[in-house]
Amino acid sequence: MSWKVITLGDLVVDSKIDLQTGPFGTQLKASDYTEEGTPVINVRNIGYGSLRKDRLEFVPDHVVNRLKKHILQRNDIVFGRKGAVDRHLIVTENEYGWMQGSDCIRLRFLTDEINPQYFSYFIMTENHKQWMINQCSNKATMASLNQDVIKRISFQLPDLPTQEKIVDLLSKYDDLIENNTKRITLLDNAARLLYKEWFVHLRFPGNENTQFINELPGGWRNLHLSELVTTQYGFTETAQTDPVGPKFLRGTDINKVNYIDWSSVPYCKINSTDYDKYKLDIGDIVVIRMADPGKVGIVEKEIPSVFASYLVRMKIKDKELMSSYYLFYTLLDSAYQGFVTGVSTGSTRKSASAKLLVDFNLNVPPRSLLNLFDEYIIPLRKEISTLLDQNKALYKAQSLLLPRLMKGEISV
């Protein structure tokens, strides 16, 4: 099996790829965006080979028609031009017909000699990602990518059947991870629906035999959150990818999902005194106070970890009175989220103090009903944790295979 070393710049000269920088600001203005329409992929939407759906923006048909050369096709590779230069997206059927944003560069293969997914896996190797960062680094400003850097990318290319075998092998890991992630979403939705059924719609077990007093079931109390928890601001330090200390939980680790994926949480340096002060325990609830105020996470594993300064820890005072999971799902619910949105201050960067975050009244059911709720919820949350661990193991196995496959060290 023979492998060639290919440089993208040579493929440009041979008209085998096409590079397209996103529309300039004068072509795609802030006023062009609408509430719905064709999605636009910007840097924040680019992951490592995949799409990040949060905060997608849209443009109407007349803008798409005016900027047709920026419409994406299946298997296009989209790079971010600023900041996250080591990330990319390979366009799937789901993103076909979307548009690239101003801060992106699109690569399109015009030859059948190269499997775009093979190239996508190559640029996910750690060596290549570090190469991209080094090529684009500028001490004065954030990292910036341009077409000249992309043209300098070189990679080893086997024959097409070998490329396809490598893609088939690596994609099996992606499929398993995707299936586990879908199961996690279903389990999370089931837990939230159970909370709503019992504690919002008040269709809890035995409700038909319960007397209601002032619209509150008998035995329930309406209490101020500050009576139930203590609060504490987090630790100020710089996050690091190397394991220099305990895990360092940040707002970005809890603002998009309702569980903590510890495999993606970075580390930080901390002395023993501060570690004792900021150490996270099972059952602790953390709430974001800046940027995304009100977003909530719950600690479910005994992992050496501390929490960052943009978070507020809520620790239950009396566990005989309150369940961690009941409180967690109460804070996730729309009533609390709407409350935090209403009290947050700041025109551009929303924030809420610890005092504001606990200035909220909630209904507290009897402990017997909380125990029953826990009996249903805990198995669901444990299954989520198991699936997260499986994904971590799958990703690790794939990461070990990836560089060896890309060098031809493993026969396929």
N, C-alpha and C positions, 0 to 999 in steps of 0.2 A: 504494500500500500504506500503510495507516494503522496507526500503533503507539499503544497506550495506555500510560500510566504507571499501574501498579498498585501498591498498598500491601497487604501481607498483612493488616494490621489491618482494612482494608475488606472483604477476603474473609472474615475471621472474622465480622464483623457480618452479612454476607450469607449466612452458613452455607455458604460454598463451600470452606472448609478447616477441618480440626479439628486442634488442638494438644493434645498429651498429654505431660505431664512423667512421667518414669520413676517406678517405685514407690519410696516412701519406705523408708528403712532399716528401719523397723519392719515393713514389709510384705515386704521381701526381705532376709533376714538371711544372714550368712556361713554359718550352719549349714544353709541351704536348698540350697546348692550341692552337686552330686554329680559323680562321675567321668564320667558320661555322661547323656544325656537331651536336652532341648531347649537349643540354644545361646542364650546371652545376649550381646547386643551392648553392650559398654561403650566408653568413650572410646578406649581403646587399640586397639580394633578398627575405628575410623572413620578412613578415609583421605580422599583428595580425590575423592569420588564413588564410592569403592570400599571393599571390605572388607579389613581386615588380619586374617588368620586366627590370628596368633600369640596364644597364651595365652587362647584362648576358654574361657569357663566355661559350665557346664551346670546345668539344674535339672530335677527329675523332673516327671512329668505332673500330680501333685496340686498342685504350685506353679503350673504353667501354668494349670490350671483355676481356681485361686483368683485369678489376675491376668490374666484374659482380655482386659481392655481394653488390655493392654500387648503383645499378640501383634501381630506385624508382618505387613503385607500388601505385595504387589508394588507398587512405585513409591512406597512411603512414603519420606519424607526423614527421616533421623535425624541430629540434631546432638548434639555433646558439650557438656555444660553447664559443664565446668571445664577450663581449660588450653587445649586445642586447639579454640578456638571458631571458627576459620576453616575447619575441616574438616567434612565431612558424608558420609553414605552414602545412596545410593539403593538401596532393597531390590530385588533381582532374584528370579527364580524360585528361585534357590539358597537364599536367606535367608527365603523365604516360610514363615510359621509360627514363626519364631524370636521371641525376646522382647527388648524394649528394657530396658537396664539402668537402675539408679537414677540414674546420672549422665548421662542422655540426655533429649532432647526429641524427640518424634516429630511430624512434620507430614504430614497426609494430605489430598490434594486430593479434594473431593467434587463437583467440576464437570468436565465434559468440555471446557470452554473452554481449559483449560491442560494442556499436555503436561508431566508431571512431569520428564521427562528434559530438556526445554528449560529448566525452572527450575533443575535440577541443574547444567546447563552455565553458566547465568548466575551462580550462586553460586560457580563456580570461577574467575571472572575475578579478576585481581589487585586491581582497584579494590574489588570487593566484599569480598574476603578482608581487605584492609586496613581497610575500613569496619567489618567485624565486630570486628576486633582493637581498633580505636579505641573502638567502642561498649562493649566489654566490659572494657576495661582498668581496673585498679584498682592504684594504686601500692603499696598496703599488702598485697594478696593476689594470688593468681593470677587470670588473666582468668576471668570468670564470665558465662555466658549464661543468660537467662531468657526467658519468653514475651513480655514487653514489648518486648525488643530484636527478637525475631523479627517481631513485629507491625509494627515500623518499617521492615522491609525493603521497598524499592520497586524495581520493575524495569519495563523496557519490554516490552510484550507485543504482538506482531503477531497476525494471525488464525491460526487453528489450522493451515491448510495450510502457512503459512510457518514456523510453529514446527516442524512435522514435517520440512520440507525442511532446516532448520538442524540438527535432531537427526540426520537421515540423513547429512548431510555430515560432521559432527563425529564421529559414531560410527564412520565408516569408519576414521578414524585410531586410535580405540580398538581396533577389531577387529584392525588390523595390528599394533599394539603387543602385544595379547594373544596373537596367533599367534606373534610373535617370542619372547615370554616363555615360551610353551609349548615352543618349539624349544630355547630355552636350558636349560630344565629337563631335556629329553630328552638333550641333549648332556652336561650335568653328570652325570646318572645313568649314562650310558654310560661316562664316565671313571671314576666311582667303582666301577662293576661290574668294569671291567677291572682296577683295582687289587686288588679283593678276589679276583678269579679268579687272578691271578698271585701275589700276595704274602700273601694270607691262606689261601686254599685250596691254594696252591703248585702250581697248574696252569699254570705259566709255560712258554713255548716251550722244548722240550728236557728237560722235567722227567722224562720217562719214561726218559731215559738218564743221569739225575743220581743220584749216590750220596748218601745222607743219612747224616749223622753226628750222633748225639744229636738227631735230629729236625730238624736244620738242613741244608739242601742244601749240597753241597760247594762251597767257594769263597765261601760267605756268612759274615758275621761278626755277632756280637751285640755292639753297642757302646752306651755310655751317651750320651744325647743331648748332654750337656755337652761331650763330646769332639768333637762335630761342628759345634756352633754357638757363636757369641758372643751375649750378650743385652744389651739396652739398654732402659731405661725411656723413655717418650715425653715429649713437650713439654707443659708446662702453659700453656694460653692459652684464651681464649674464642672459640668458633666464630662466624663471621659469614657472612651470606648474600652480602654484597657482596665482590667480588674485591679484598680489601685486601692480599693476599699469596698464598702458595702454598695448595694444597688441604690441608685439615686432617683427616686420616683418624681416625675415632673408632670406638669399639666398636660403636655403633649402625649403622655402615656395613658391618659384616661379620658381625653376629651372626645374620642370618636367611637369608643366601644364601652360596654358595661362590664368589663372584666379587665384584669391586669395581665398582660402577656409579659411575664418577667424576662423572657428571653430577649426582648427588644429594649429593656430598660438599661441605661448606662450605669456607670459607677461614679464614685467621688471619693476624694480624700477627706478624712475627718479624724479628729483625735478622740480618745476614749471617752472623755467627759461629754463632748458634744454628741457622740454616738449614743450614749445612754439617754441623753435628753431628747433626741430626735428619732430614736429607734422605733420602727413600726411593728405593731403586734397584730396578731390575728383578731379580726373584728373591728379594727380601727377603720374609720371612714374619713376619706380625704376629699375636700371640696376645692375646686379651683376658685381663686379670688380675683384673678386678673386675666384679661384677654378673653377667656371663655368662662366668666363667673357662673358658678352654680353646677358645673359638670362634676360628676361624683364618681368615686372609686371606692372599693372595699378590699381590705387586705384579707386574703383567704389562705395564705401559706406562710409558714414560719421561715422566712428568708431574711438574712442579714440585709437590712434596708433602712434608709432614712428618706424623708420627704423634703422637697424643695420649697423655696420661699414663696412661690406663687400659689402654694397650697395651704389650706387650713385643715388641721386634723381635728376631727370630732371623736371624742372618746366617751362612751356611755358611762354615766355615773353609777347607775344601779341596774345591773343586768337582770335582776328579778322583775324589774318594771318594764324594761325595753329590750327587744331583740335587735341584734345588729342587722340582720337581713330585712326585718320589717322597716327599720329606719332607713336603710339603703334604698329600698324600693319606694318609700315615701318621698325621699329626696329626688329620686329619678322621675317621679310622677309630675304631670303637667302643672299641678297646683303649686308645688314648690318651685319648679323651673320658671313659671310665670311670675311668681313672687320675686325671685332673684333678678330676673330681667327688669322688673319694674323699679327695684331699689338700687340697681347698679348705676354708678356715676361715670362720667367721662364721655365726651362726644365722639372720640375716635378709638380710645382704648378703655373699654368698660372694666370697672373694678368694683369690688364689694369688700368691706371690712369683715373681720370675724364677728363683730357685734351685729352687723347687718345680716350676716348669713344665718344667725340663730334667732333673729327677731321674727319668728314664725310660729304660729299655733298649729298643732296637729292632734288628731284623734289617736288615743292610745287604747287598744283593746285589752281585755283581760289576758293575763299571762297564759292561761290555758289555750286561748285561741292563737296567741303568738307561737306557742310550742307546736301546735298543729300546723301552722303555716311553715315553721322551720322544717317539720318532718317532710313536707312536700318539696320545699325549696332546696334543702341541703343536697339531696341526691342529684338534682338538676345542676347545681353549681359544681358538684364533684365531677360530673360527667364533662362539663365545660373544661375544668382543670385538666382532666385526663386527655381530652382532645388537644388542648394546647400543648401538653407534654409530647403527645404524638407528633404534632406539627414541628415542634422543636427538634425531635429526633430525625424526622424526615428531612428537614432543612439541613441539618448537620451532615447527614449521609450524602445528600445531593451536593453540598458544598465541598465535601471531600472528593467526590467523583469528578466534579466539574473541571478543575484545572488539569487533572490527569487525562481526561477525555480530550480536552482541547489541545493537548500536547502529543496525542497519539500514543500515550503510555499504556493505555488499556485497549485491548482489541475488542471490537464490537461485531 
